[in-house]
């Protein structure tokens, strides 16, 4: 079960998601059939039909047009191959990015304070540089 929702107006992506969901269902059904296979001709026929469904589903996804516009990062694929939930990858990525952004914001604020204090001290010691210092402070200030 996924927690993400797909925009219904994006038909290519919605169609692909439906095909992948159908393929996953077929794979689960195939796994159950293989595990519980009694070896009868009827079970063999069902097993062949389900295998053909899986192959057909893979073929449909492979031939799907337009899905190459939605690249999946290799890290997410590795996460899924390791049996982990890709939603956890997304959450961890967001947390790491938020921490990095907070650290960079702190650095920017620290350098801004340094610039301001250094500008004040330089202007106090060298009044003739005041216009240049003000120009530098104006050009390096981030407007909020």
C-alpha positions in Angstrom: 0.0 0.0 0.0 1.4 3.4 -1.0 0.9 6.6 0.8 1.4 8.8 -2.2 -1.4 9.9 -4.4 -1.2 10.4 -8.1 -2.7 13.4 -9.9 -5.7 11.9 -11.8 -5.2 14.5 -14.6 -1.8 13.0 -15.4 -3.1 10.1 -17.4 0.3 8.6 -18.3 1.4 8.4 -14.7 -2.0 7.1 -13.4 -2.0 4.5 -16.1 1.5 3.4 -15.3 0.6 3.2 -11.6 -2.4 1.0 -12.4 -0.2 -1.3 -14.5 2.4 -1.6 -11.7 -0.3 -2.3 -9.1 -1.7 -5.0 -11.4 1.8 -6.4 -11.9 2.4 -6.5 -8.1 -0.9 -8.3 -7.6 0.0 -10.9 -10.3 3.4 -11.4 -8.7 1.8 -12.0 -5.3 -0.6 -14.4 -6.8 2.2 -16.2 -8.6 4.1 -16.5 -5.3 1.1 -18.0 -3.6 0.5 -20.4 -6.5 4.2 -21.6 -6.5 4.2 -22.1 -2.7 0.9 -24.0 -2.6 1.3 -25.9 -5.9 0.0 -29.4 -5.5 1.4 -30.5 -8.9 -1.9 -31.2 -10.6 -2.6 -30.4 -14.3 -5.1 -27.7 -13.3 -2.6 -26.0 -10.9 0.0 -26.2 -13.6 -2.3 -24.5 -16.1 -3.1 -21.8 -13.5 0.6 -21.3 -12.8 1.3 -20.9 -16.6 -1.6 -18.4 -17.0 -0.4 -16.3 -14.0 3.2 -16.4 -15.3 1.9 -15.2 -18.6 0.1 -12.4 -16.8 3.3 -11.3 -15.2 5.2 -11.4 -18.5 2.4 -9.4 -20.1 2.4 -6.9 -17.3 6.1 -6.4 -17.5 5.8 -6.0 -21.3 3.0 -3.4 -20.9 5.1 -1.3 -18.5 8.2 -1.6 -20.7 6.2 -0.3 -23.7 4.5 2.5 -21.8 5.1 5.8 -23.5 5.9 8.9 -21.5 7.1 7.5 -18.3 10.7 8.3 -19.0 9.8 11.9 -18.0 9.7 10.7 -14.4 13.2 9.4 -13.5 13.5 7.5 -10.2 16.7 8.1 -8.3 19.0 5.0 -8.0 19.0 5.4 -4.2 15.2 4.8 -4.2 15.5 1.7 -6.4 18.3 0.4 -4.1 16.0 1.1 -1.1 13.2 -0.9 -2.7 15.5 -3.8 -3.7 16.7 -4.0 -0.1 13.1 -4.5 1.0 12.7 -1.0 2.5 9.9 1.4 2.2 10.6 4.3 -0.2 8.5 6.6 1.9 11.2 6.2 4.6 13.8 7.3 2.1 11.7 10.4 1.3 11.3 11.2 5.0 15.0 10.8 5.7 15.9 12.9 2.6 13.6 15.7 3.8 15.1 15.6 7.3 18.7 15.7 6.1 17.8 18.6 3.7 16.1 20.5 6.6 19.2 20.0 8.8 21.5 21.1 6.0 19.3 24.2 5.3 19.3 25.1 9.0 23.1 24.8 9.2 23.6 26.9 6.0 21.1 29.5 7.4 23.1 29.7 10.6 26.3 30.2 8.6 24.7 33.0 6.5 23.4 34.8 9.5 26.9 34.5 11.2 28.7 35.9 8.2 26.1 38.7 7.9 26.8 39.7 11.6 30.5 39.5 10.9 30.1 41.7 7.9 28.0 44.3 9.8 30.4 44.4 12.9 33.5 44.5 10.7 31.9 47.3 8.6 31.0 49.3 11.7 34.6 48.9 13.1 36.2 49.8 9.8 33.9 52.8 9.3 34.8 54.0 12.8 38.6 53.6 12.2 38.6 54.7 8.6 35.7 57.3 8.0 36.9 57.9 4.4 35.9 54.3 3.6 32.3 54.7 4.8 30.7 55.0 1.3 32.6 51.9 0.1 31.6 49.9 3.2 28.0 50.9 2.9 28.1 49.9 -0.8 29.5 46.5 0.1 26.9 46.0 2.9 24.1 46.9 0.6 25.3 44.6 -2.2 25.8 41.6 0.2 22.6 42.0 2.2 19.8 39.5 1.7 16.4 41.2 1.8 13.8 39.5 3.9 
